[in-house]
Structure formats: C-alpha cells, structure tokens
Amino acid sequence: MTAPAAPAQVGVAGRLRIGLRLATLLGWLLTCLLLYGLRALLPGRNRVAPLFLRGTLRIVGGRLHVRGTRAPTPCFLIANHLSWLDILALAGATGTAFVAHDGLAGNAGLRFLCRLNRTVFIARSERGTVGEQVGQLQQGLRESGVLTLFPEGTTNDGQTLRPFKSSLLGAVDGGDDTVAIQPVWLDYGPDAPDIAWFGAETGLANALRLMARAKPVPVTVHLLPPLAGQERSTRKTIASAAREAIEAVSTGAES
C-alpha cells in the first residue's frame, strides 16, 4: 500500500470554502442541539443525532447514495473504513451508533457529540479487557438497535482492505440469529485514494483539505446481504465472511 501524495497548498478559494462550511456547520450544530433538547422531552428514541450527521455530510461536500436495504433491528453492521466521512454517511443512511477507540473520548467536544449518538468507546489496545469490551458492545447494541464496527481497526488507503480483526465480533457470534450481521461497503469511487485519511496526514489536515474541495464527494453506502448459516458461527467466520463480501463487491465494481 502506498500513501496518497501530499496535498497541494489550499488556495484562496479553498480557504473561503472552508470558512463558509465551518460557519454553516456551527449554525447547523446549534440548530440540532436545540432540536435534540426539545425531542428529549418526548418519549421514544431521539433521532436528531443521525439527522445532524447526515446534514453535516452534505455541508462538507458529501453526496450520499444508498444501495440495498438495512436489515431489521437489532442489526450489527461491519464496514470498511477510510475516512471520518464514513461516520457521517453511515449514520445518515442507517441511523447507526458506532464503536470507537477511547482516544476520541479525550477530546471533550468530540466526546460530547459522540455520546449524543450513543457511541460505544472501547480501549482496543488493552487485550486483557476483550471480554468486558464485548459486553460493552452487546449493551450498546441493545440501547441503539443498530451498531457499526470498523474491524480494520483504523482507516485504509482507499485502495486495499486491511485484515479484519475478529476479537470484538464475539459480541454477535454463537449462532444468535435474532441479531442481523450485515456487511457494508463504503464506496467513494475513483476519488477514494484522495479522500482517505491515511499515512502521516493528521485528522485536522484531512478535514480541512476535504472541506476546501470544490468538487463534491460522492459516497455510496452498499448494504450487502446479511451473513447467514456457517458464515456467522464464530467471530473468525464472521470476520472472514464480511471481508470477503465487501472485497467481492468492491473488486467487481472496479473490473
């Protein structure tokens, strides 16, 4: 795998786009926080957070398309991962909550926004706590109804899938077919290597670079057929079957 080339310096037009998008995002955030507070006064699930994330995707230049149908809840989604835009697209398309590395919880602003969308924070580096982490995922799935895991563990280069780690998939193994397990391919088309947050680029640099773009970012969420039978018998078969399903459709689209 090779890292994408270093981005060109952002010009005046790009800086103007960044400023406009940041101002629009602030207004959208304040509006959604008000809506979230008002909706919290009523019974039932508060779905303002996915609405906020879908709107954020549109503001930063993303153009969302969805193919396929999300399985009924409870549903555990397994997706490839190449950008922070993945979060916006998946939440906007499916209403999902996410499993995230606890490093994000160190940023107060991000932690606050993640909590609104029922994010499950886990310490992936602490292998001795895998059993506890599996319990956290099961609890998160019960609370949210739809939960997404990125089993690559980090973002890829937009061209090659990393190996899928299976440890946290213990949350849905064991043959409990009341929980749907659905692979998802996040498809950015030929722009994927340029969109990917990969290599030495910081998250802030990637965000500013993408918000400076004049060209829209098309992203298609492919909701693939849920795993069935022996594909979901153990955490390792789940990881293997999900990766094969995503790789097969992505390779087929390129050929």
Secondary structure as a PSIPRED ss2 file (coil, helix, strand):
# PSIPRED VFORMAT (PSIPRED V4.0)

   1 M C   1.000  0.000  0.000
   2 T C   1.000  0.000  0.000
   3 A C   1.000  0.000  0.000
   4 P C   1.000  0.000  0.000
   5 A C   1.000  0.000  0.000
   6 A C   1.000  0.000  0.000
   7 P C   1.000  0.000  0.000
   8 A C   1.000  0.000  0.000
   9 Q C   1.000  0.000  0.000
  10 V C   1.000  0.000  0.000
  11 G C   1.000  0.000  0.000
  12 V H   0.000  1.000  0.000
  13 A H   0.000  1.000  0.000
  14 G H   0.000  1.000  0.000
  15 R H   0.000  1.000  0.000
  16 L H   0.000  1.000  0.000
  17 R H   0.000  1.000  0.000
  18 I H   0.000  1.000  0.000
  19 G H   0.000  1.000  0.000
  20 L H   0.000  1.000  0.000
  21 R H   0.000  1.000  0.000
  22 L H   0.000  1.000  0.000
  23 A H   0.000  1.000  0.000
  24 T H   0.000  1.000  0.000
  25 L H   0.000  1.000  0.000
  26 L H   0.000  1.000  0.000
  27 G H   0.000  1.000  0.000
  28 W H   0.000  1.000  0.000
  29 L H   0.000  1.000  0.000
  30 L H   0.000  1.000  0.000
  31 T H   0.000  1.000  0.000
  32 C H   0.000  1.000  0.000
  33 L H   0.000  1.000  0.000
  34 L H   0.000  1.000  0.000
  35 L H   0.000  1.000  0.000
  36 Y H   0.000  1.000  0.000
  37 G H   0.000  1.000  0.000
  38 L H   0.000  1.000  0.000
  39 R H   0.000  1.000  0.000
  40 A C   1.000  0.000  0.000
  41 L C   1.000  0.000  0.000
  42 L C   1.000  0.000  0.000
  43 P C   1.000  0.000  0.000
  44 G C   1.000  0.000  0.000
  45 R C   1.000  0.000  0.000
  46 N C   1.000  0.000  0.000
  47 R C   1.000  0.000  0.000
  48 V H   0.000  1.000  0.000
  49 A H   0.000  1.000  0.000
  50 P H   0.000  1.000  0.000
  51 L H   0.000  1.000  0.000
  52 F H   0.000  1.000  0.000
  53 L H   0.000  1.000  0.000
  54 R H   0.000  1.000  0.000
  55 G H   0.000  1.000  0.000
  56 T H   0.000  1.000  0.000
  57 L H   0.000  1.000  0.000
  58 R H   0.000  1.000  0.000
  59 I H   0.000  1.000  0.000
  60 V C   1.000  0.000  0.000
  61 G C   1.000  0.000  0.000
  62 G E   0.000  0.000  1.000
  63 R E   0.000  0.000  1.000
  64 L E   0.000  0.000  1.000
  65 H E   0.000  0.000  1.000
  66 V E   0.000  0.000  1.000
  67 R E   0.000  0.000  1.000
  68 G C   1.000  0.000  0.000
  69 T C   1.000  0.000  0.000
  70 R C   1.000  0.000  0.000
  71 A C   1.000  0.000  0.000
  72 P C   1.000  0.000  0.000
  73 T C   1.000  0.000  0.000
  74 P C   1.000  0.000  0.000
  75 C E   0.000  0.000  1.000
  76 F E   0.000  0.000  1.000
  77 L E   0.000  0.000  1.000
  78 I E   0.000  0.000  1.000
  79 A E   0.000  0.000  1.000
  80 N C   1.000  0.000  0.000
  81 H C   1.000  0.000  0.000
  82 L C   1.000  0.000  0.000
  83 S C   1.000  0.000  0.000
  84 W C   1.000  0.000  0.000
  85 L H   0.000  1.000  0.000
  86 D H   0.000  1.000  0.000
  87 I H   0.000  1.000  0.000
  88 L H   0.000  1.000  0.000
  89 A H   0.000  1.000  0.000
  90 L H   0.000  1.000  0.000
  91 A H   0.000  1.000  0.000
  92 G H   0.000  1.000  0.000
  93 A H   0.000  1.000  0.000
  94 T H   0.000  1.000  0.000
  95 G C   1.000  0.000  0.000
  96 T C   1.000  0.000  0.000
  97 A E   0.000  0.000  1.000
  98 F E   0.000  0.000  1.000
  99 V E   0.000  0.000  1.000
 100 A E   0.000  0.000  1.000
 101 H E   0.000  0.000  1.000
 102 D H   0.000  1.000  0.000
 103 G H   0.000  1.000  0.000
 104 L H   0.000  1.000  0.000
 105 A H   0.000  1.000  0.000
 106 G H   0.000  1.000  0.000
 107 N C   1.000  0.000  0.000
 108 A H   0.000  1.000  0.000
 109 G H   0.000  1.000  0.000
 110 L H   0.000  1.000  0.000
 111 R H   0.000  1.000  0.000
 112 F H   0.000  1.000  0.000
 113 L H   0.000  1.000  0.000
 114 C H   0.000  1.000  0.000
 115 R H   0.000  1.000  0.000
 116 L H   0.000  1.000  0.000
 117 N C   1.000  0.000  0.000
 118 R C   1.000  0.000  0.000
 119 T C   1.000  0.000  0.000
 120 V E   0.000  0.000  1.000
 121 F E   0.000  0.000  1.000
 122 I E   0.000  0.000  1.000
 123 A C   1.000  0.000  0.000
 124 R C   1.000  0.000  0.000
 125 S C   1.000  0.000  0.000
 126 E C   1.000  0.000  0.000
 127 R H   0.000  1.000  0.000
 128 G H   0.000  1.000  0.000
 129 T H   0.000  1.000  0.000
 130 V H   0.000  1.000  0.000
 131 G H   0.000  1.000  0.000
 132 E H   0.000  1.000  0.000
 133 Q H   0.000  1.000  0.000
 134 V H   0.000  1.000  0.000
 135 G H   0.000  1.000  0.000
 136 Q H   0.000  1.000  0.000
 137 L H   0.000  1.000  0.000
 138 Q H   0.000  1.000  0.000
 139 Q H   0.000  1.000  0.000
 140 G H   0.000  1.000  0.000
 141 L H   0.000  1.000  0.000
 142 R H   0.000  1.000  0.000
 143 E H   0.000  1.000  0.000
 144 S H   0.000  1.000  0.000
 145 G C   1.000  0.000  0.000
 146 V E   0.000  0.000  1.000
 147 L E   0.000  0.000  1.000
 148 T E   0.000  0.000  1.000
 149 L E   0.000  0.000  1.000
 150 F C   1.000  0.000  0.000
 151 P C   1.000  0.000  0.000
 152 E C   1.000  0.000  0.000
 153 G C   1.000  0.000  0.000
 154 T C   1.000  0.000  0.000
 155 T C   1.000  0.000  0.000
 156 N C   1.000  0.000  0.000
 157 D C   1.000  0.000  0.000
 158 G C   1.000  0.000  0.000
 159 Q C   1.000  0.000  0.000
 160 T C   1.000  0.000  0.000
 161 L C   1.000  0.000  0.000
 162 R C   1.000  0.000  0.000
 163 P C   1.000  0.000  0.000
 164 F C   1.000  0.000  0.000
 165 K C   1.000  0.000  0.000
 166 S C   1.000  0.000  0.000
 167 S H   0.000  1.000  0.000
 168 L H   0.000  1.000  0.000
 169 L H   0.000  1.000  0.000
 170 G H   0.000  1.000  0.000
 171 A H   0.000  1.000  0.000
 172 V C   1.000  0.000  0.000
 173 D C   1.000  0.000  0.000
 174 G C   1.000  0.000  0.000
 175 G C   1.000  0.000  0.000
 176 D C   1.000  0.000  0.000
 177 D C   1.000  0.000  0.000
 178 T C   1.000  0.000  0.000
 179 V C   1.000  0.000  0.000
 180 A E   0.000  0.000  1.000
 181 I E   0.000  0.000  1.000
 182 Q E   0.000  0.000  1.000
 183 P E   0.000  0.000  1.000
 184 V E   0.000  0.000  1.000
 185 W E   0.000  0.000  1.000
 186 L E   0.000  0.000  1.000
 187 D E   0.000  0.000  1.000
 188 Y C   1.000  0.000  0.000
 189 G H   0.000  1.000  0.000
 190 P H   0.000  1.000  0.000
 191 D H   0.000  1.000  0.000
 192 A H   0.000  1.000  0.000
 193 P H   0.000  1.000  0.000
 194 D H   0.000  1.000  0.000
 195 I H   0.000  1.000  0.000
 196 A C   1.000  0.000  0.000
 197 W C   1.000  0.000  0.000
 198 F C   1.000  0.000  0.000
 199 G C   1.000  0.000  0.000
 200 A C   1.000  0.000  0.000
 201 E C   1.000  0.000  0.000
 202 T C   1.000  0.000  0.000
 203 G H   0.000  1.000  0.000
 204 L H   0.000  1.000  0.000
 205 A H   0.000  1.000  0.000
 206 N H   0.000  1.000  0.000
 207 A H   0.000  1.000  0.000
 208 L H   0.000  1.000  0.000
 209 R H   0.000  1.000  0.000
 210 L H   0.000  1.000  0.000
 211 M H   0.000  1.000  0.000
 212 A C   1.000  0.000  0.000
 213 R C   1.000  0.000  0.000
 214 A C   1.000  0.000  0.000
 215 K C   1.000  0.000  0.000
 216 P C   1.000  0.000  0.000
 217 V E   0.000  0.000  1.000
 218 P E   0.000  0.000  1.000
 219 V E   0.000  0.000  1.000
 220 T E   0.000  0.000  1.000
 221 V E   0.000  0.000  1.000
 222 H E   0.000  0.000  1.000
 223 L E   0.000  0.000  1.000
 224 L C   1.000  0.000  0.000
 225 P C   1.000  0.000  0.000
 226 P C   1.000  0.000  0.000
 227 L C   1.000  0.000  0.000
 228 A C   1.000  0.000  0.000
 229 G H   0.000  1.000  0.000
 230 Q H   0.000  1.000  0.000
 231 E H   0.000  1.000  0.000
 232 R H   0.000  1.000  0.000
 233 S C   1.000  0.000  0.000
 234 T C   1.000  0.000  0.000
 235 R H   0.000  1.000  0.000
 236 K H   0.000  1.000  0.000
 237 T H   0.000  1.000  0.000
 238 I H   0.000  1.000  0.000
 239 A H   0.000  1.000  0.000
 240 S H   0.000  1.000  0.000
 241 A H   0.000  1.000  0.000
 242 A H   0.000  1.000  0.000
 243 R H   0.000  1.000  0.000
 244 E H   0.000  1.000  0.000
 245 A H   0.000  1.000  0.000
 246 I H   0.000  1.000  0.000
 247 E H   0.000  1.000  0.000
 248 A H   0.000  1.000  0.000
 249 V H   0.000  1.000  0.000
 250 S H   0.000  1.000  0.000
 251 T H   0.000  1.000  0.000
 252 G H   0.000  1.000  0.000
 253 A H   0.000  1.000  0.000
 254 E H   0.000  1.000  0.000
 255 S C   1.000  0.000  0.000
